[in-house]
């Protein structure tokens, strides 16, 4: 029969764990509100920047700008944005699986990793993958400075022809319970007509340029890369906090259910012990009588 002392010790341990998971849930909820507000703030600007840049790309004669040059896909840089910490369910493992799937689909290419986030860095570093750059323990404060540090080497590497294509792999924030793994081609900038915006940016109508086109392209195209990287970092931060909040809520609920089962088991053991003692007393009395 189980020892009552062991059961009580187990109940106290689970209650202590439940307090920790509940506290982590509240912390994640507070961080999520801030990250969600920043994500929603940057999305409209990034979306309109995407539309303008891709329409501009359609008007560059012979795609002569270096950031528009399509050199095939022999050398690929994959920018993987994961989390710095665990305890967020399958958030990091799903991103790592998606990275493996990406590499499997492009088995003939030479793929280099640029990793943002400690969890993905530790995973691929232990397995001796080629990691061009890494940013560890930096997602606690996502700002344009961090986005510049991530995006500038990507642009320089593409311009220096170290890479033929640059892709972003990150989690797009949908809701607290839902994050969508997204793969986007960052470079070269593709000439894509956004169908729902055709009335705003007619294909047959060009812009009026106050400066030489080349000067505008020289400023706008790198800015586009920066903005998209910044948006991906914000989306990833919100997704991580949402996943952690959901995971800690589930852990708190599971701990409560375990405490109920252990309490019921403890009561049964105690009742069985009392019943056994009563039987022994009655049997002893009957034997003496």
C-alpha angles and dihedrals in degrees: 000000000000118000114249091217091057092049093050090048090051092050092051090049093052091046090053090050090048091055090052094049091047091051091048090051091055092046091050090048091054092048091045093057091055095043092046092052091050091048094051090047095054097040099078093048093046091047094051091044088053091052095047095045095048091048089048089051089059090057099050106107112242089348086272097164111102093233090057096051113121108210099167125254107281095118116036132182114205115199106204118193113197134153129281094220139038132224091088101109117243094338097114097032092054091052091050090049090050090052091053090048090051091052092045092054090052098039093146094057129086102243124196123187130225107189130200111187134046098245097058091041093054092047097051095035091058089052092050098241118166106264114184096187136358134196111196127183091002102112094083087084115029114188141140091274091062091043090053092051090053099040102042096065089047092055093043092049092050093046089048088052093240087129132031095199136016122205133188120217116187144127115270113214114240103155140323090279099037133058122168121215106228132192116195131177107234100176138063092036106237124222100237127165110220103219099204090054099049092108090056096043107029112202094224095050122078129207126258107244120207090187131038111286093237092057091050092048090048090058102034103046096057088042089055091055090050094050094048092049090048091051091049091051092050092046091050093049092052091045092051093051091046091051091047092049091051092046093050092047089053091047091050091051092048091050090053091052091049091051090053092051093047092047091051090048091048091053091050092050091048091048091049090050092050091047091051091051091049091050091051091050093048092046091049091049091049091050092052091047 
